[in-house]
């Protein structure tokens, strides 16, 4: 049944509609693939029994003519999403044993549309990282390898487990969350499609918080069409989330293949960064040529405050992290390390429960929010964030979408950058600006680096214009014809 794991969501949907396969068969194939691929460490918790039960109920609904948008599709759920009665620990020691008595809105939406849960995927602890090396459960491996080299490669982060699972064909799709690039960058590293919707398009209720003004859920798939299908199922207004926007969710498949003829595509000069590899710049130019050949008008644009995006992000995000993570004290749930008194219990629990990267960001965030530094750092970063958003707003008066590289390099080896936080943070240089502005973006696999690893191109759109972003992404996917796959070295 291995050929079933090669299907896209759209292909599987069509086969099930014709009666040529079933949710049960699809799920059995993917459960077997997950079990045979544990060397990737992509999953923290496997839910095979639950998956088979969900698949059986899915087949019953289809037989009754009640198929949902994601009916019978086996997917992986990032460990940041709370799932009723199932391990939900944000890959952190401090949430040991936490099994929520409730369901996140996004996962509930997916189950309501018929999706099947294969398990919870590994991730950077509390979504803090760009390589999936900060997880309490150990690093995830990218299914790809450099040509002629068997060295372990990172899948990107923080949604590295989801990206690895989709890239390795052990999940048909997966949920991710994107705070500063945590869907788009790992998608680029694994040759998959990663979509960050507009902030407020998908509910944050039931997602373990990192930075509340930035976190946004999105789909990770193997095609742009699949991203359109899955986003439709995930998105929607949620009164339980005060940042959720009450605006209709369109059928994103409509108009997906209309092409880009007549569209204006912006190319920002500020995204040419120092020491950018020639192959990244060449792929970007190739993407420009593809869209021009497809009938789009290429427009040079300027986003002058882009150079301030990364430092502003690494003030705003840690500040919100410092506030959000104050709730983990060992009293109500998760890890508890006793002390001589309540204060020492807090100290012991947090010291043992949080990893090094999380502690680093809590310390930075607490510092920039402290008396005497709040105005100098946090408020200034928020003002810069407004300037960055205004830059995009001005540009979108003249263009339909923006094309940039997704990441400044291909995937790197495990341990290569983990001792240098600044080098690690620079992985987000192309993704952070759209996150600060709350804009939708997609990464589409578009080629291979000289060492044989996948590279992605990023499309950024105006707020709530995901349909346009997907349309440009489809044009790039069609032109690139990316069909490369990793070898099956990880299979047991």
Secondary structure as GFF3:
##gff-version 3
##sequence-region A 1 492
A	DSSP	three_ten_helix	2	6	.	.	.	ID=ss1
A	DSSP	alpha_helix	9	17	.	.	.	ID=ss2
A	DSSP	alpha_helix	23	35	.	.	.	ID=ss3
A	DSSP	three_ten_helix	38	40	.	.	.	ID=ss4
A	DSSP	beta_strand	43	46	.	.	.	ID=ss5
A	DSSP	alpha_helix	48	63	.	.	.	ID=ss6
A	DSSP	beta_strand	74	78	.	.	.	ID=ss7
A	DSSP	three_ten_helix	93	95	.	.	.	ID=ss8
A	DSSP	alpha_helix	105	112	.	.	.	ID=ss9
A	DSSP	beta_strand	116	121	.	.	.	ID=ss10
A	DSSP	three_ten_helix	125	127	.	.	.	ID=ss11
A	DSSP	alpha_helix	160	167	.	.	.	ID=ss12
A	DSSP	beta_strand	173	178	.	.	.	ID=ss13
A	DSSP	alpha_helix	184	190	.	.	.	ID=ss14
A	DSSP	beta_strand	193	196	.	.	.	ID=ss15
A	DSSP	beta_strand	216	221	.	.	.	ID=ss16
A	DSSP	alpha_helix	224	234	.	.	.	ID=ss17
A	DSSP	beta_strand	264	268	.	.	.	ID=ss18
A	DSSP	three_ten_helix	269	271	.	.	.	ID=ss19
A	DSSP	alpha_helix	278	293	.	.	.	ID=ss20
A	DSSP	beta_strand	297	301	.	.	.	ID=ss21
A	DSSP	three_ten_helix	306	308	.	.	.	ID=ss22
A	DSSP	alpha_helix	309	324	.	.	.	ID=ss23
A	DSSP	three_ten_helix	325	327	.	.	.	ID=ss24
A	DSSP	alpha_helix	342	353	.	.	.	ID=ss25
A	DSSP	alpha_helix	356	368	.	.	.	ID=ss26
A	DSSP	pi_helix	374	379	.	.	.	ID=ss27
A	DSSP	alpha_helix	380	395	.	.	.	ID=ss28
A	DSSP	beta_strand	401	405	.	.	.	ID=ss29
A	DSSP	alpha_helix	421	425	.	.	.	ID=ss30
A	DSSP	three_ten_helix	426	428	.	.	.	ID=ss31
A	DSSP	alpha_helix	432	437	.	.	.	ID=ss32
A	DSSP	beta_strand	441	448	.	.	.	ID=ss33
A	DSSP	beta_strand	454	461	.	.	.	ID=ss34
A	DSSP	alpha_helix	466	480	.	.	.	ID=ss35
###
